[in-house]
Each structure stands twice: as structure tokens, then as C-alpha cells.
């Protein structure tokens, strides 16, 4: 009887719903809208054929260059009604299935269809089975340090009894006794291995006269395959005249790691010298290139099904095996989980000299929602040509952070534009003043005037400028909750803390650079890490190695591995050193140099850019600024400066990074996908461009 009564009630209810539905249809109202209002539920519409096709086209991967066959995906498991057909527009070079035929420039076309809708996309691809990279290209033009008295280093090279003379390397040698024995040697030695080398080339010139009977003046080239533990003679060049000569050595016989040492030797008691220039080492593609480039293509965190790459940045065919097919299948089909779970996807890569195996740990995220962290690297040069420095705004729901404030009122217009359009309450919870230079604190009085500031973390010490005095007056006029120097913060003193907790899994860690009490403003810049849901972003102010050559070494181990790096001091040549990159190992580098490429300071510097790409060509460099670069030149100190007529050419504008449980997403003000530095006119035409993204 109870069930019967319920059924009668349910029948009556259904009749009422039916009548309401009929009424809504007759009145032109949407029934789904009615249900949404009645039960307060969100009805998710089914994804359309056009949306499926657009998603697939956006997520297909084809390498820009290949040395072998290319793996091409033909189906998407989570969209079984989508089909992918490939066509080679140059079948004499590469087949429809991705088979490498011969070298050349080709185009692969993907036609993606779903139901009655279809679309296509062309992929340009270079086929080159003898791909060569430049490992080292040193002309000694920009090395100013080093004496023959003491050993010294520059980049990956170490020197003894050597100095720079007329932009060439000069090595010295002599014998310490009268028995014509080889004595003190001039040494140039690599401290980093090259893998799979091709050639070693250099220019040399013996400075002294030819040796007399019983004496010798020689340059010996050694190699080591065990990281410098032992050395084997590769080539001996005896004195053969005083003219400049060019030497090329074939290194193709070395398939593993190798490093090279130059040893200048004589048995004369007096100093003898040799000049060396244009040292260059080229290498072939190696497994490390393939695996490091491939790693960038695989997501670290996922919440839903995704398209796995079937090839690497250098080609090859990839097959996958999942450690937990119930959560992620071999084809990238993801199941729902109730808590974050790690799954290992192992890639087998064929098409190269050996099958490569790469295991990738992927976190399958639960449906938990988190507050996104949004970072805005503000384009404060958009409203004026003057050098305005940098400013960075961070929004975490109602929690706002501002790092520095640029210089000049024109730059404040850009800062105010970003904060006012994103802040919920126009209250700055934390303001960071990294150091007292005008291009970082010049607009601080305007910040205090326009916003309520709750907490301040500032540099240690004072400065002797009017800009600094105005900054101090603005600070004194504000009713702050806490006012902390960076030294109090790193020492957890006077109510200040080294760690600023914001949310669960979101916090700021101020780094002790051990240089905060120095007098030079840039050297005492505040450095800190923002960690959000496992993504780590390093903010460096202007903390470069210009005054203290070891500054980055002093703090890099405390930082450890990061994901995103704000390049030190607007991309100066004195920052972002190779040892630093090796420790922090960023995936993305953001350069904020105010107004335009090649400004009056020569920022960003070609030295820093080349170092980043040389360390890892798959690090993306994103600059806020742009510039037509039509009128640029190297100045006396080798900095590259431009007279820009249109600073909006290749300009990303404000770069926004959004971080959540899935990782990070980067967008730009003027480009849907930010323009990588290698794609700008500035870098393509730069006379000192040696390395680039992916190359």
C-alpha cells in the first residue's frame, strides 16, 4: 500500500511536469532553463562535432624537424566518432603514414572529421637525417677576465697560464730547468662533456720564431671519455710558421661523452706563446636531445582524457604502456579518481639508432576544485618609450600581491589597468619592494596613493636618491599591518616570516641570498619562490652577478628545481648563468625589460639568451616587449642596442600565468599563444644569435 501511494503521487507529479513542459514550449520558454531554475542544476550541453574537431586539431603534434620516420595519430579514444586522415603534400620526401624518404622541406596535412563536419591543418616539417648542432662557439671577444698568473674559468672552459689578447686566447708555456724538459703548460680545458661530437675546429698562430735544434714548441689536443679523470693524446701540432692557420679535427668516432683539452708546451726556459681563436665544436643529435625535448610534450598532471604525442621533437614513432590502465589507458583515456593518483606512462621510441625508453609520472587529479593563482608580468612599457623597469601582480582570489612598481607615471597607467581590472577589493595584501633602484620603486608613492597596502616586505638598507626619499615618505604615511625588511623575514624576526602562507599548497618562500646587506642595490634584491599546487615560480628582482660574481651560486641550491624563472635584471649578461640554470632547471623564462628589445641598457642581452638556449634548447623564453629591430647595432661593450620605430612589433604585452592543480597555462595580451623569443625579428636578425628554441 505504501508503494502504491508513492506511485500515485509520482504519477500526479509527472502529469504536472508534463503540463508545465507543454506550457513552457507553447510560451517559447526553454525547458532546460526551467529545470535549471527549478532544481538549481547546471545542464552541460553535449560537445558538438565542430568542437571535437577543433580540439583534436589543436592538440595534434607533428615535429617541425625529423631525422627519421614520424608517428602520426589516426584516432582519439575519447572521441571515437572522430577520424584523422593524413596526406603528404610532398610524397617524394615523406609518405602519408610518416615514413621518412629523403631530406627536404615537406608538408603533412591532417584532415579531421566528425559526423558531417571536417577541417584540416597543414604541418611544415623539415627532413634532415644529418642534423648538426653547435655545442660551443667561442670567439673570445667577450671574455674580459683572466690572467696568466692564476687559473680562471669562463663558461664551460677552464684556463691555466692564459689570458685574452686582442680578443684572442693567449696560452703561455716554459720550462723550469735547463734540461730541456717540458715545464709549465698553457691549458684550455672543457669542463662539460659533448655527446656524439662531429668536429672540433679553431684558428691558431705560433707567436715566436721556429724552435732551434733540440727545442720544441707544440700544441697538443687531448680527449677524455671519463669526465677528465684521464686524458689521451688526439693530435699534436708542432710549430709550423707564424701565420694564422685553421685546424679541423674529425670527432665522429666518439659516440659517447667526450671533452677536450688544449695543452701548449715547450722546453724553452723563456715564455713562449700561441694565439687561439674561433673555437667551435659541432655535434650530432643524441639521445639526451630526443628525451629532453620529448619530456616537454608530456603533461605532468591531468584531470581528463588527452591526446598523447606519437612522435618526438626529432621524429620517431612512440608507443605507450600504462602502469595503471584502469586510470590512464595506453592511448590517454582517463578515468575519474577520488584522490590524486600517480600513474606511470612508459614510452618506447623507435626510429633511431636504438629503441629509447622514457617513463613519465603523471598525476591523475581528482575532481577537487582549487583557487587558481594568477600571475601578471605587466607590460609597463606599453604607454611610453622611456625605460620603466618592471612590475608583477599576483591575484589569488581576494589575496593580492604586487612586486615592484616600475618608474614614470606612464608605466603606472599600465599597472593600474591590470590591478583595477582583476582585483576584487583593490587592497594589496603584500607589497614587495625588491631593491631601491628607481625603475622598481619609482611608482611606489602612486601605489600607496591608489591602493590600501596591508603588508610590506622591502630591501635592507637605504639609498641616496630623491626617488628613495619619496618612497620612504609614502611608506611612513601608510597604516601598515607589518613592515618587514628582507633580513628580518629570512631570520623570522620582529614579527616577520621567511614563509608567507596564503592557502593550502600556496605559499611564498623568501630565499636567503646571503647578499642582502651589501651596498650595491641590484645585489641586495629580494629573491623568493612562489609555490602553488606544486608549480614553482622564482622571482629574482635585479639580483645578477655583476658586482658579486658568485651571487647566483650563493643561493641557487636553496631554490632548487623550479618551473618558471623571471630572468634576473631584465635579462642582463651578468645574470642567468649556466651553473644557475643547471640547478634551478626552468621550463620557461620570462624577460621583463620595460620598453623594447635592445633598449639603452642593451636588454635583453644576447649572452643570457644564448646561455639559456645552450643549456636547454627546449626552455621557452617569453619577453613582454617587442620592437621592429630595423636599426640595431653592437656598441663598444658588445651590448646590442636598437633605435626602434615600432615597439609593438612581436610584442607579447602583459603575460599572464594561471596555476591550478593541472599545472600552469600561459597567455599573452597580444597573442593567444605567447610568441617565443626565437620567433621574433629581434632574435632572428641578431648578429650574435648562436642558439634558438628547439635547435
C-alpha positions as CSV (number, residue, x, y, z in Angstrom):
1,X,0.0,0.0,0.0
2,X,2.8,2.4,0.8
3,X,4.4,1.8,-2.6
4,X,1.1,2.2,-4.3
5,X,0.6,5.6,-2.6
6,X,4.0,6.8,-3.7
7,X,3.3,5.7,-7.3
8,X,0.1,7.6,-7.3
9,X,1.9,10.7,-6.0
10,X,4.6,10.2,-8.6
11,X,2.1,9.9,-11.4
12,X,0.4,13.1,-10.3
13,X,3.7,14.9,-10.2
14,X,4.6,13.7,-13.7
15,X,1.3,14.9,-15.0
16,X,2.0,18.3,-13.5
17,X,5.5,18.4,-15.0
18,X,4.1,17.3,-18.4
19,X,1.6,20.2,-18.3
20,X,4.3,22.7,-17.3
21,X,6.5,21.4,-20.1
22,X,3.7,21.8,-22.6
23,X,3.0,25.3,-21.3
24,X,6.7,26.3,-21.5
25,X,7.0,25.0,-25.0
26,X,3.9,26.9,-26.1
27,X,5.1,30.1,-24.4
28,X,8.6,29.8,-26.1
29,X,10.5,29.2,-22.9
30,X,13.3,26.6,-22.7
31,X,12.5,23.5,-20.7
32,X,16.2,23.1,-19.8
33,X,16.2,26.7,-18.5
34,X,13.1,25.9,-16.4
35,X,14.7,22.7,-14.9
36,X,17.9,24.7,-14.2
37,X,15.9,27.3,-12.3
38,X,13.7,24.8,-10.5
39,X,16.3,22.4,-9.3
40,X,19.4,24.7,-9.4
41,X,21.4,22.3,-11.5
42,X,23.7,23.0,-14.4
43,X,22.9,21.1,-17.6
44,X,26.1,20.6,-19.5
45,X,25.4,20.6,-23.3
46,X,26.9,17.8,-25.3
47,X,30.1,18.7,-27.1
48,X,29.5,19.4,-30.8
49,X,31.2,17.8,-33.8
50,X,32.8,21.1,-34.6
51,X,34.2,21.5,-31.1
52,X,35.6,17.9,-31.2
53,X,37.4,18.6,-34.5
54,X,38.8,21.9,-33.2
55,X,40.0,20.2,-30.0
56,X,41.8,17.4,-32.0
57,X,43.4,19.8,-34.4
58,X,44.7,22.0,-31.6
59,X,46.2,19.0,-29.8
60,X,47.8,17.1,-32.7
61,X,51.6,17.0,-32.6
62,X,53.9,16.9,-35.6
63,X,57.6,17.8,-35.1
64,X,59.0,20.7,-37.0
65,X,62.1,18.7,-37.9
66,X,62.7,15.0,-38.1
67,X,65.7,12.7,-38.7
68,X,63.6,9.5,-39.2
69,X,60.0,8.3,-39.6
70,X,57.3,10.2,-37.8
71,X,54.4,8.6,-35.7
72,X,51.0,10.0,-36.7
73,X,47.9,9.5,-34.6
74,X,44.8,8.4,-36.5
75,X,42.2,8.1,-33.8
76,X,41.2,9.7,-30.5
77,X,39.9,7.1,-27.9
78,X,37.7,9.6,-26.0
79,X,36.2,10.8,-29.3
80,X,35.6,7.5,-31.2
81,X,33.5,9.3,-33.8
82,X,36.4,11.5,-34.8
83,X,38.6,10.2,-37.7
84,X,42.1,11.6,-38.7
85,X,43.4,11.2,-42.2
86,X,47.0,12.2,-43.1
87,X,48.2,13.3,-46.5
88,X,51.7,14.2,-47.6
89,X,51.9,17.1,-49.9
90,X,55.4,16.0,-50.8
91,X,55.2,12.2,-51.1
92,X,58.7,12.1,-52.6
93,X,60.0,13.2,-49.2
94,X,57.7,11.7,-46.7
95,X,54.8,9.3,-47.1
96,X,51.2,9.7,-45.9
97,X,52.0,7.4,-43.0
98,X,55.0,9.5,-41.9
99,X,57.7,7.3,-43.5
100,X,61.0,9.3,-44.0
101,X,62.1,9.0,-47.6
102,X,64.7,11.7,-48.1
103,X,65.9,15.1,-46.9
104,X,63.9,18.2,-47.8
105,X,61.1,20.6,-46.8
106,X,57.7,19.0,-46.7
107,X,54.1,19.5,-45.6
108,X,51.9,17.0,-43.9
109,X,48.1,17.7,-43.9
110,X,45.8,16.3,-41.3
111,X,42.1,16.1,-42.2
112,X,39.9,15.7,-39.1
113,X,36.3,14.8,-39.4
114,X,33.3,14.1,-37.1
115,X,29.9,13.3,-38.4
116,X,29.3,15.8,-41.3
117,X,31.9,18.3,-40.1
118,X,35.5,18.3,-41.1
119,X,38.5,20.6,-41.0
120,X,42.2,20.4,-41.9
121,X,45.6,21.7,-40.9
122,X,49.0,21.8,-42.6
123,X,52.2,21.0,-40.7
124,X,55.5,22.1,-42.2
125,X,58.3,19.6,-41.5
126,X,62.0,19.6,-42.3
127,X,63.5,16.2,-43.0
128,X,67.2,16.1,-42.2
129,X,68.9,12.8,-41.3
130,X,72.3,14.5,-40.7
131,X,71.1,17.1,-38.1
132,X,74.0,19.0,-36.6
133,X,74.1,21.3,-33.5
134,X,76.6,23.8,-32.4
135,X,77.9,22.8,-28.9
136,X,80.5,25.5,-28.5
137,X,81.2,28.7,-30.5
138,X,83.8,30.9,-28.7
139,X,85.5,33.8,-30.4
140,X,86.9,35.2,-27.1
141,X,85.5,38.7,-28.0
142,X,83.5,39.0,-24.8
143,X,85.8,37.5,-22.2
144,X,87.5,40.2,-20.2
145,X,88.7,38.4,-17.1
146,X,91.5,36.0,-16.6
147,X,95.2,36.4,-16.0
148,X,98.2,34.1,-16.8
149,X,99.1,34.2,-13.1
150,X,96.1,32.3,-11.7
151,X,93.7,29.6,-13.1
152,X,90.3,31.0,-14.2
153,X,87.1,29.9,-15.9
154,X,84.6,31.2,-18.4
155,X,81.5,29.3,-19.3
156,X,82.4,25.6,-19.7
157,X,86.1,26.3,-20.3
158,X,88.9,26.4,-17.6
159,X,92.3,28.0,-18.2
160,X,95.8,28.0,-16.8
161,X,98.7,30.2,-17.9
162,X,96.3,32.0,-20.2
163,X,94.8,35.4,-20.8
164,X,92.9,37.4,-23.5
165,X,94.9,39.4,-26.0
166,X,93.3,41.4,-28.9
167,X,90.1,39.3,-28.4
168,X,92.1,36.1,-28.8
169,X,93.1,33.5,-26.3
170,X,96.8,33.6,-25.5
171,X,98.5,30.5,-23.9
172,X,101.9,30.6,-22.3
173,X,104.5,27.8,-21.7
174,X,108.0,27.5,-20.5
175,X,110.5,25.0,-19.0
176,X,111.6,25.4,-15.4
177,X,115.1,23.8,-15.9
178,X,118.0,23.7,-18.2
179,X,117.5,20.0,-19.2
180,X,115.1,20.9,-22.0
181,X,112.2,19.1,-20.2
182,X,108.6,20.2,-20.8
183,X,107.7,22.5,-17.9
184,X,104.7,24.8,-17.3
185,X,102.0,24.4,-19.8
186,X,99.3,26.7,-21.1
187,X,95.9,24.9,-20.7
188,X,92.4,25.3,-22.0
189,X,90.1,22.5,-20.9
190,X,86.4,21.7,-21.3
191,X,84.6,21.1,-18.0
192,X,81.5,19.8,-19.7
193,X,81.1,16.8,-22.0
194,X,79.9,16.9,-25.5
195,X,77.8,13.9,-26.6
196,X,78.1,12.5,-30.1
197,X,80.6,15.1,-31.4
198,X,81.2,15.8,-35.1
199,X,84.0,18.3,-35.5
200,X,86.4,20.5,-33.5
201,X,87.8,23.5,-35.3
202,X,89.8,26.5,-34.3
203,X,92.4,29.1,-35.6
204,X,95.9,29.2,-34.2
205,X,99.1,31.2,-34.6
206,X,102.5,30.5,-33.1
207,X,103.8,33.9,-32.0
208,X,107.5,33.0,-31.5
209,X,110.1,32.1,-34.1
210,X,110.6,28.5,-35.1
211,X,112.4,26.4,-32.5
212,X,116.1,25.7,-32.9
213,X,117.6,22.2,-32.8
214,X,116.8,20.3,-29.7
215,X,113.9,22.6,-28.8
216,X,110.2,22.2,-29.4
217,X,107.0,24.4,-29.3
218,X,103.9,22.3,-29.7
219,X,100.1,22.4,-29.2
220,X,98.7,19.1,-28.1
221,X,95.0,18.2,-28.2
222,X,93.8,15.6,-25.7
223,X,90.4,14.0,-25.1
224,X,88.8,12.4,-22.1
225,X,85.9,9.9,-22.1
226,X,85.7,9.7,-18.3
227,X,85.0,13.3,-17.3
228,X,88.6,14.4,-17.1
229,X,89.9,11.6,-14.9
230,X,92.4,10.6,-17.6
231,X,93.5,12.1,-21.0
232,X,94.6,10.6,-24.3
233,X,96.5,12.4,-27.0
234,X,94.4,13.1,-30.0
235,X,96.6,15.5,-32.1
236,X,100.0,17.2,-32.0
237,X,100.6,20.4,-33.9
238,X,104.2,21.4,-34.0
239,X,105.5,24.9,-34.7
240,X,104.8,25.4,-38.5
241,X,105.2,29.1,-39.0
242,X,103.8,32.3,-37.6
243,X,100.8,32.8,-39.9
244,X,97.3,32.2,-38.6
245,X,96.1,28.7,-39.6
246,X,92.8,26.9,-39.3
247,X,92.5,23.3,-38.0
248,X,89.6,21.0,-38.1
249,X,89.6,17.6,-36.3
250,X,87.1,14.9,-37.1
251,X,85.4,13.6,-33.9
252,X,82.8,11.3,-35.4
253,X,84.5,8.3,-33.9
254,X,83.4,9.3,-30.4
255,X,79.8,8.2,-29.9
256,X,79.6,8.8,-26.2
257,X,80.6,11.6,-23.9
258,X,83.9,13.4,-24.5
259,X,85.7,16.5,-23.5
260,X,88.8,18.2,-24.9
261,X,92.0,19.8,-23.5
262,X,94.4,22.1,-25.3
263,X,97.9,21.9,-23.9
264,X,100.6,24.3,-25.1
265,X,104.1,23.0,-24.3
266,X,107.7,23.9,-24.8
267,X,111.1,23.0,-23.4
268,X,112.4,26.6,-23.7
269,X,113.1,28.2,-20.3
270,X,111.7,31.5,-21.5
271,X,108.0,32.1,-22.1
272,X,106.6,31.1,-25.5
273,X,103.0,31.9,-26.6
274,X,100.3,30.8,-29.0
275,X,97.1,32.5,-30.0
276,X,93.9,30.6,-30.4
277,X,90.6,31.9,-31.8
278,X,87.2,30.9,-33.2
279,X,86.9,27.7,-31.2
280,X,83.9,25.7,-32.4
281,X,82.6,22.2,-31.6
282,X,79.7,20.8,-33.6
283,X,77.8,17.6,-32.6
284,X,75.1,15.3,-33.9
285,X,71.7,14.6,-32.4
286,X,72.0,12.5,-29.3
287,X,69.6,10.5,-27.1
288,X,69.6,13.3,-24.5
289,X,68.3,15.8,-27.1
290,X,65.4,13.4,-28.0
291,X,64.4,12.5,-24.5
292,X,64.6,16.1,-23.0
293,X,62.6,17.5,-25.9
294,X,60.1,14.7,-25.7
295,X,59.6,15.3,-21.9
296,X,58.2,18.8,-22.6
297,X,55.4,17.2,-24.7
298,X,54.0,15.0,-21.9
299,X,51.7,16.6,-19.3
300,X,52.6,16.2,-15.6
301,X,49.1,16.4,-14.3
302,X,45.7,15.6,-16.0
303,X,42.1,15.7,-15.0
304,X,40.6,14.4,-18.2
305,X,41.4,12.4,-21.3
306,X,44.1,13.8,-23.5
307,X,46.0,13.2,-26.8
308,X,49.4,11.6,-26.2
309,X,52.3,12.5,-28.6
310,X,53.1,9.8,-31.1
311,X,56.4,11.3,-32.0
312,X,59.3,13.4,-30.5
313,X,60.6,16.8,-31.5
314,X,63.1,15.0,-33.7
315,X,60.7,12.4,-35.1
316,X,60.5,8.7,-34.3
317,X,57.4,6.5,-33.6
318,X,56.1,6.3,-30.0
319,X,54.1,3.6,-28.4
320,X,52.8,3.8,-24.8
321,X,52.3,1.4,-21.9
322,X,50.4,2.5,-18.7
323,X,51.2,1.2,-15.2
324,X,47.5,1.5,-14.4
325,X,45.3,1.2,-17.5
326,X,42.3,1.5,-15.3
327,X,43.1,5.1,-14.7
328,X,45.0,6.1,-17.9
329,X,45.0,3.8,-20.9
330,X,47.8,3.4,-23.3
331,X,46.0,5.9,-25.5
332,X,45.4,8.6,-22.9
333,X,41.9,7.8,-21.9
334,X,41.5,9.0,-18.3
335,X,39.0,7.6,-15.7
336,X,37.7,9.6,-12.7
337,X,39.5,9.3,-9.4
338,X,38.5,10.2,-5.8
339,X,42.0,11.3,-4.8
340,X,45.1,12.3,-6.7
341,X,46.9,9.3,-8.1
342,X,50.3,8.8,-9.8
343,X,50.3,6.7,-13.0
344,X,53.5,5.9,-15.0
345,X,53.2,6.1,-18.7
346,X,56.3,4.5,-20.4
347,X,57.1,5.5,-23.9
348,X,59.0,3.2,-26.3
349,X,60.6,5.4,-29.1
350,X,61.8,3.7,-32.3
351,X,63.4,5.0,-35.4
352,X,66.7,6.0,-34.0
353,X,70.0,4.0,-33.6
354,X,68.4,2.3,-30.6
355,X,65.0,2.0,-29.0
356,X,64.6,4.7,-26.3
357,X,62.6,4.1,-23.2
358,X,61.2,7.1,-21.2
359,X,59.0,6.7,-18.1
360,X,56.7,9.7,-17.3
361,X,54.9,10.0,-14.0
362,X,51.5,11.7,-14.5
363,X,49.3,12.8,-11.6
364,X,45.6,12.0,-12.3
365,X,43.8,14.7,-10.4
366,X,40.5,14.2,-8.5
367,X,37.6,16.5,-9.2
368,X,38.6,18.8,-6.3
369,X,38.4,22.5,-7.2
370,X,41.1,24.9,-6.0
371,X,41.5,28.7,-6.1
372,X,43.6,29.5,-9.2
373,X,46.8,31.6,-8.8
374,X,47.1,34.2,-11.5
375,X,50.4,36.0,-12.1
376,X,50.6,39.1,-14.4
377,X,54.0,40.2,-15.7
378,X,52.9,43.7,-16.5
379,X,53.9,45.3,-19.8
380,X,54.6,48.7,-18.1
381,X,56.3,50.0,-21.3
382,X,53.2,49.9,-23.4
383,X,52.4,53.6,-22.9
384,X,55.8,55.1,-23.3
385,X,59.3,54.7,-24.7
386,X,61.2,55.5,-21.5
387,X,62.9,52.8,-19.5
388,X,60.2,51.9,-16.9
389,X,61.7,48.8,-15.2
390,X,59.2,46.1,-14.1
391,X,56.1,45.3,-12.0
392,X,54.4,42.0,-11.3
393,X,50.9,41.5,-9.9
394,X,49.6,38.2,-8.4
395,X,46.0,37.5,-7.7
396,X,44.8,34.6,-5.5
397,X,41.0,35.2,-5.2
398,X,40.8,38.1,-2.7
399,X,44.6,38.0,-1.9
400,X,46.6,40.5,-3.9
401,X,50.4,40.8,-4.2
402,X,52.4,43.5,-6.1
403,X,56.1,43.1,-6.7
404,X,57.8,46.4,-7.6
405,X,56.1,49.3,-9.4
406,X,58.3,50.5,-12.2
407,X,59.2,54.0,-13.0
408,X,57.4,57.0,-14.5
409,X,53.7,57.8,-14.4
410,X,53.2,56.3,-17.9
411,X,54.2,52.9,-16.5
412,X,51.8,53.3,-13.6
413,X,48.9,53.6,-16.0
414,X,49.7,50.0,-17.2
415,X,50.0,48.8,-13.6
416,X,46.7,50.4,-12.5
417,X,45.0,49.0,-15.6
418,X,45.9,45.4,-14.6
419,X,45.1,45.7,-10.9
420,X,41.8,47.5,-11.3
421,X,40.5,45.0,-13.9
422,X,41.4,42.0,-11.8
423,X,41.5,42.8,-8.1
424,X,38.3,42.1,-6.2
425,X,38.8,44.7,-3.4
426,X,41.7,46.9,-4.6
427,X,43.6,46.0,-1.4
428,X,47.2,44.9,-1.8
429,X,47.8,42.3,0.9
430,X,51.6,42.1,0.3
431,X,53.8,44.7,-1.4
432,X,57.4,43.7,-2.3
433,X,60.0,46.4,-2.9
434,X,62.9,44.2,-4.1
435,X,65.6,47.0,-4.2
436,X,65.9,50.8,-4.2
437,X,66.5,51.4,-7.9
438,X,64.1,54.0,-9.5
439,X,62.8,51.6,-12.1
440,X,61.5,49.3,-9.4
441,X,60.3,51.8,-6.7
442,X,59.7,54.9,-8.7
443,X,55.9,54.5,-8.8
444,X,55.6,53.3,-5.2
445,X,54.1,56.6,-4.0
446,X,51.3,56.2,-6.6
447,X,50.7,52.7,-5.4
448,X,50.3,53.8,-1.8
449,X,48.1,56.7,-3.0
450,X,45.7,54.5,-5.1
451,X,45.5,51.3,-3.0
452,X,45.4,50.2,0.6
453,X,48.6,48.3,1.5
454,X,48.4,45.9,4.3
455,X,51.9,44.4,4.5
456,X,55.3,45.5,3.1
457,X,58.4,43.4,2.5
458,X,61.3,45.6,1.5
459,X,65.0,45.6,0.8
460,X,67.5,46.0,3.6
461,X,69.3,49.4,3.9
462,X,68.8,52.9,2.5
463,X,69.7,54.7,-0.7
464,X,70.8,58.3,-1.5
465,X,68.2,59.3,-4.2
466,X,65.1,61.5,-4.2
467,X,63.2,58.6,-5.5
468,X,64.1,56.7,-2.4
469,X,63.1,59.6,-0.1
470,X,59.7,59.8,-1.8
471,X,59.3,56.0,-1.3
472,X,60.2,56.3,2.4
473,X,57.7,59.1,2.9
474,X,54.9,57.1,1.2
475,X,55.7,54.1,3.4
476,X,55.6,56.3,6.6
477,X,52.2,57.7,5.6
478,X,50.6,54.3,5.2
479,X,49.0,52.5,8.1
480,X,50.7,49.1,7.6
481,X,49.9,45.9,9.5
482,X,53.5,44.7,9.1
483,X,56.6,46.4,7.7
484,X,59.4,43.9,7.2
485,X,62.9,44.1,5.9
486,X,64.1,41.1,4.0
487,X,66.7,40.3,6.6
488,X,64.0,40.2,9.3
489,X,62.0,38.0,7.1
490,X,64.7,35.4,6.4
491,X,65.6,35.3,10.1
492,X,61.9,35.1,11.3
493,X,62.4,38.2,13.5
494,X,60.3,41.1,14.6
495,X,57.0,39.6,13.5
496,X,58.3,38.8,10.0
497,X,58.5,35.4,8.5
498,X,60.6,33.6,5.9
499,X,57.5,31.7,4.7
500,X,54.2,33.5,3.9
501,X,51.4,31.0,3.9
502,X,48.5,32.0,1.6
503,X,46.3,28.9,1.0
504,X,46.8,25.2,1.4
505,X,49.6,24.3,-1.1
506,X,50.1,28.0,-1.9
507,X,52.9,29.9,-0.2
508,X,55.9,32.3,-0.7
509,X,59.4,31.3,0.5
510,X,61.9,34.1,0.8
511,X,65.3,33.0,-0.2
512,X,68.4,33.9,1.8
513,X,70.8,35.1,-0.9
514,X,73.5,35.9,1.7
515,X,73.9,39.3,-0.1
516,X,71.0,41.4,1.4
517,X,73.3,43.6,3.4
518,X,75.6,44.6,0.6
519,X,75.6,48.3,-0.5
520,X,75.1,47.8,-4.3
521,X,71.3,48.0,-5.0
522,X,70.9,45.1,-7.5
523,X,72.9,42.7,-5.4
524,X,70.6,43.1,-2.5
525,X,67.4,42.4,-4.5
526,X,64.9,40.3,-2.7
527,X,64.6,36.8,-4.2
528,X,61.7,34.5,-3.5
529,X,59.8,31.5,-4.7
530,X,56.0,31.3,-5.1
531,X,54.9,27.7,-4.9
532,X,51.3,26.9,-5.9
533,X,50.0,23.4,-6.1
534,X,53.4,22.1,-6.9
535,X,54.3,24.7,-9.6
536,X,57.3,26.8,-8.5
537,X,58.0,30.3,-9.8
538,X,61.2,32.1,-9.0
539,X,61.2,35.9,-8.7
540,X,64.7,37.4,-8.8
541,X,64.4,41.2,-8.9
542,X,67.7,42.5,-10.3
543,X,69.9,40.0,-8.4
544,X,72.6,39.3,-11.0
545,X,76.3,38.5,-10.8
546,X,77.5,42.0,-11.8
547,X,79.0,43.0,-8.5
548,X,79.3,39.6,-6.8
549,X,80.2,37.1,-9.5
550,X,79.0,34.3,-7.1
551,X,75.6,35.7,-6.2
552,X,73.6,33.1,-8.0
553,X,75.8,30.4,-6.7
554,X,75.3,31.7,-3.2
555,X,71.5,31.0,-3.2
556,X,70.7,28.6,-6.1
557,X,70.9,25.4,-4.0
558,X,68.3,26.8,-1.6
559,X,66.0,27.4,-4.5
560,X,66.4,24.0,-6.2
561,X,64.2,22.9,-9.1
562,X,61.6,25.4,-10.4
563,X,59.2,25.6,-13.3
564,X,59.2,29.3,-14.3
565,X,62.0,31.8,-13.9
566,X,61.8,35.6,-14.0
567,X,65.2,36.4,-15.6
568,X,67.4,38.4,-13.3
569,X,67.9,42.1,-14.0
570,X,65.9,42.3,-17.3
571,X,68.0,39.7,-19.0
572,X,71.4,41.2,-18.4
573,X,74.6,39.4,-19.4
574,X,75.6,39.2,-15.8
575,X,72.7,37.0,-14.8
576,X,71.1,33.6,-15.5
577,X,74.5,31.8,-15.5
578,X,74.9,28.2,-16.7
579,X,75.6,26.8,-13.3
580,X,72.5,28.5,-12.0
581,X,70.4,27.1,-14.8
582,X,71.8,23.6,-14.2
583,X,70.5,23.8,-10.6
584,X,67.1,25.5,-11.0
585,X,66.3,23.9,-14.4
586,X,63.4,26.1,-15.5
587,X,60.8,25.2,-18.2
588,X,60.0,28.8,-19.0
589,X,62.0,32.0,-18.6
590,X,60.1,35.4,-18.6
591,X,62.1,38.5,-19.5
592,X,60.8,41.9,-18.3
593,X,62.9,44.7,-19.7
594,X,60.4,47.6,-19.7
595,X,60.1,49.2,-23.1
596,X,61.5,47.4,-26.2
597,X,64.2,45.0,-27.4
598,X,67.7,46.5,-27.4
599,X,66.9,49.4,-25.1
600,X,69.5,51.8,-23.8
601,X,70.9,49.1,-21.5
602,X,71.1,46.5,-24.2
603,X,68.5,44.4,-22.6
604,X,67.8,41.6,-23.0
605,X,71.4,40.6,-23.6
606,X,72.4,38.1,-26.2
607,X,74.8,36.5,-23.8
608,X,72.0,35.5,-21.4
609,X,69.7,34.4,-24.2
610,X,72.4,32.1,-25.8
611,X,73.2,30.7,-22.3
612,X,69.6,29.7,-21.7
613,X,69.2,28.0,-25.1
614,X,72.6,26.4,-24.9
615,X,71.8,24.8,-21.6
616,X,68.4,23.5,-22.8
617,X,67.0,24.5,-26.2
618,X,63.5,23.4,-25.0
619,X,63.3,26.2,-22.5
620,X,60.8,28.7,-23.7
621,X,61.9,32.3,-23.4
622,X,59.0,34.8,-23.4
623,X,59.6,38.5,-23.4
624,X,57.0,41.1,-22.7
625,X,58.4,43.7,-25.1
626,X,58.8,43.9,-28.8
627,X,60.4,46.1,-31.4
628,X,61.0,46.3,-35.2
629,X,64.8,45.9,-34.8
630,X,65.4,47.7,-38.1
631,X,68.1,49.9,-36.7
632,X,70.3,47.9,-34.2
633,X,74.0,47.6,-33.7
634,X,76.6,46.3,-31.3
635,X,78.1,49.0,-29.2
636,X,81.7,49.1,-27.9
637,X,80.9,46.9,-25.0
638,X,79.2,44.4,-27.3
639,X,75.8,45.3,-26.0
640,X,73.1,45.3,-28.7
641,X,71.0,48.5,-28.9
642,X,68.2,49.5,-31.2
643,X,66.5,52.6,-32.4
644,X,63.0,51.3,-32.5
645,X,60.3,53.0,-34.6
646,X,57.6,50.5,-33.7
647,X,57.9,48.9,-30.3
648,X,54.7,46.8,-30.8
649,X,56.3,44.5,-33.5
650,X,56.4,41.0,-32.0
651,X,55.3,42.3,-28.6
652,X,53.6,39.9,-26.2
653,X,52.4,42.6,-23.8
654,X,51.4,41.6,-20.4
655,X,52.0,37.9,-19.8
656,X,49.5,36.0,-17.6
657,X,50.3,32.7,-15.9
658,X,47.3,30.8,-14.4
659,X,48.2,28.0,-12.0
660,X,46.0,25.3,-10.6
661,X,46.1,21.6,-9.9
662,X,46.7,20.7,-13.5
663,X,49.9,22.8,-13.7
664,X,50.2,26.2,-15.5
665,X,48.8,27.9,-18.6
666,X,50.4,31.0,-20.2
667,X,48.6,33.6,-22.2
668,X,49.7,37.0,-23.6
669,X,48.0,40.3,-24.1
670,X,48.5,40.4,-27.9
671,X,49.0,36.7,-28.8
672,X,46.7,33.9,-27.9
673,X,49.8,31.7,-27.6
674,X,52.7,33.8,-26.4
675,X,55.4,34.5,-29.1
676,X,58.6,32.6,-28.2
677,X,61.7,34.8,-28.4
678,X,63.2,32.7,-31.3
679,X,60.3,33.7,-33.5
680,X,60.9,37.4,-33.1
681,X,62.6,39.6,-35.6
682,X,64.9,40.7,-32.8
683,X,66.5,37.3,-32.4
684,X,66.2,36.1,-36.0
685,X,68.3,39.0,-37.2
686,X,70.6,39.3,-34.1
687,X,74.3,39.2,-35.2
688,X,75.1,37.2,-32.0
689,X,72.4,34.6,-32.3
690,X,74.0,31.2,-31.8
691,X,71.2,29.2,-30.3
692,X,67.5,29.1,-30.5
693,X,64.4,27.3,-29.2
694,X,64.4,23.7,-30.2
695,X,67.6,23.9,-32.2
